[in-house]
């Protein structure tokens, strides 16, 4: 399964890439949230890991855009967030949350919840 990871922090992208490859997933990485909607449309990932806090077009904006687009609305989105933002992420349409910092256990648990 391909997993799109959207995060403006290169360290987080590196960790996510390593964790996903280790579990047999194919990561698609972008540090530019503005490009993520087009990437999701063209690459059709099985899931999207989306950071909340990014400059400009943040995770909340992107989540709303993904969920309102018929081509991407069915892709499960897992928000990478601080504990206090988790409820907001679920209320905004995310299928799940991954609390920071990313680690193998959290990534596996999140992926297991979406199937």
N, C-alpha and C positions, 0 to 999 in steps of 0.2 A: 504494500500500500504506500502511495505517496503521501507525504505530510508536508504541508506548507507551513514554514515557521516565519513569522513576521515580527521582527524585533530590531530596534535601532542600536542595540548593544552587541558589538561583534563577539564579545566573550560569551554572551548568552547563545548566540547563533552557533558558536563553536561547540559549546556544551551540548546543545540540542542535537546538533549533527552527530556528534559522537554517540550519544545515548540512543538516538533513533537507528543509526546504522547498526549498532550493537544488538538491537532487538529485531533486526531484519526489515526495517522500514526504509523507504527511499526519501530522504529529506530534500525539500526544495526551500532554499533560504533566501530571504530578502531583508535588507535593512531599510527599505524604502516603502513605507506603508501606502504611498500613493500608487505604487505599481501592483500592490497585492490583489486588488480586484481583478485586474486584467490577467495576472498570473493564475488566479483561481479559475477564471473562465477558460483559459486556454489549456492549463495542465490538469484540471479536474482532480485535485487531490482528494484523498479519502477523508482527510481531516485537516484542520487549520489550527495551529498554535498561534495565538495572537496576544501580543503584549498590550497592556492598557496604556501606559504612559510613553508616548512618543511625541516628538515635536510636530507641530502643524496638524496633520491628519492623524489623530490619535486612534487608539484601539476602539473607543466607543463609536467614533465616526465610521471606522471601517466595519465594525460589527453591524451597524445599522445598514450600511451599503450592501454588505454581503447578504443579509437577511431580506432586504427588499428587492434584490435582483433575482429574477426567476431562474437564471442559470447557476446561481451559487447558493440559493436559499436552503437547499437540502444538504449542504456540506456541514458536517458537525464542526463547530468552533469551540475550542477550549481556550479560555482566557488565562493568560499568565498574569497573576495579580497578587497584591498583598492581601492578607487575610481580611481586612476591612472592606475590600472591594468585591469579595466573592459573591455576596448576595445580589449586589447590583448587576454583576455580570450575568448571573442566571436570570434575573428579572428582565434583562435587556435581550435575552434570546440565546445566550451561549448554552451549549449542551453540557458544559462542565467547566471546571476551573483547575488550574495548577498553581498551587501556592509557590511563591519564590522562597528560596532559590531552587532552580531545577535540579533534580537528582533522579537517578534511575527508578527508584521506588515510586516517586510521584508521577513520572512519565508513564510507567507501566500501569499504574492504577488508573490514570486518566484514560489511557487507550483502552483498557479493559472495560471501562464503563460505557464507551461508545460502540463497543463490539468489535 
